[in-house]
Amino acid sequence: MLQRKMKKIFPGVYRINGKLATKNSVRGFRVYGERLIEKKGQEYRFWDPFRSKLGAGILKGLKKLPIKPNYNVLYLGSSTGTTASHVADITRNSVYCIEFSKRMMRELIPVSGVKTNMIPILGDAIHPLEYCHNINLVDVIYQDVAQPNQAEILIKNTEMFAPRYAMFVVKSRSINAVKSPKKVFEEEIDKLKEKFKILQIVDLRPYDKDHVLVNLEVF
Ligand SMILES: C[S@@+](CC[C@H](N)C(=O)[O-])C[C@H]1O[C@@H](n2cnc3c(N)ncnc32)[C@H](O)[C@@H]1O
């Protein structure tokens, strides 16, 4: 029988034969056509770093994953749930999925009907007051919204939900398409320095160009 090499990278996150994977919280369920494999009576879902910036960040050397098995996560910009579903495999607790596109929400709702710790919330991340009543305590915010005011969105949500950590995807072209991405990243991350300790900045190339993933601890 084929022996698969398996290494735990973070709690709930593995490398199997070199490929990233999470333990599938719902056996047999796929979210975006990813491959499932069985190992020692447990099913794992491969995690495509070209489809997920968190997956890319982990493969690019993220040192600390502030999404832990007992953490509640506020996920801003969940889209149809590709990355959020892996987050929902890692934590047994709630993943509050904020998405403002009704079209994306239509695809997210059936996913959250099966992965029941994903809570879909139709809302605009710039207005946390409008969805805060649906959300309990949050340990970490994961934000991936393609908006010109990305730092402002993160600050507003941090003030509202008081998490310990944040993971912030910066897309340079959504902020300024003509300035050099390096300059845009520097300026955007600078806006966070009063509220957060910058733990690590991960360049997501070659999986995603013009993006960095910033790991933050709230002061
Ligand atoms: C790059 S996609 C997210 C991909 C997703 N994080 C993943 O890895 O599977 C960005 C998403 O953010 C949503 N979005 C953009 N601005 C938003 C806002 N202000 N509030 C909520 N969602 C927003 C978009 O509709 C889109 O689905």
The ligand as an ORCA input file, in Angstrom:
! r2SCAN-3c Opt
* xyz 0 1
  C     -10.643     38.134     -2.796
  S     -12.267     37.692     -2.424
  C     -12.103     36.695     -0.988
  C     -11.632     35.298     -1.230
  C     -11.735     34.455      0.047
  N     -11.141     35.153      1.158
  C     -11.058     33.123     -0.090
  O      -9.847     33.042      0.076
  O     -11.760     32.143     -0.313
  C     -12.860     39.161     -1.681
  C     -14.305     39.061     -1.236
  O     -14.573     40.184     -0.410
  C     -15.893     40.616     -0.662
  N     -15.949     42.009     -0.210
  C     -15.326     43.102     -0.768
  N     -15.598     44.197     -0.049
  C     -16.383     43.802      0.994
  C     -16.972     44.503      2.071
  N     -16.796     45.818      2.226
  N     -17.701     43.793      2.957
  C     -17.883     42.443      2.802
  N     -17.356     41.745      1.784
  C     -16.608     42.413      0.890
  C     -16.060     40.424     -2.171
  O     -17.407     40.359     -2.549
  C     -15.301     39.119     -2.395
  O     -16.166     38.018     -2.336
*
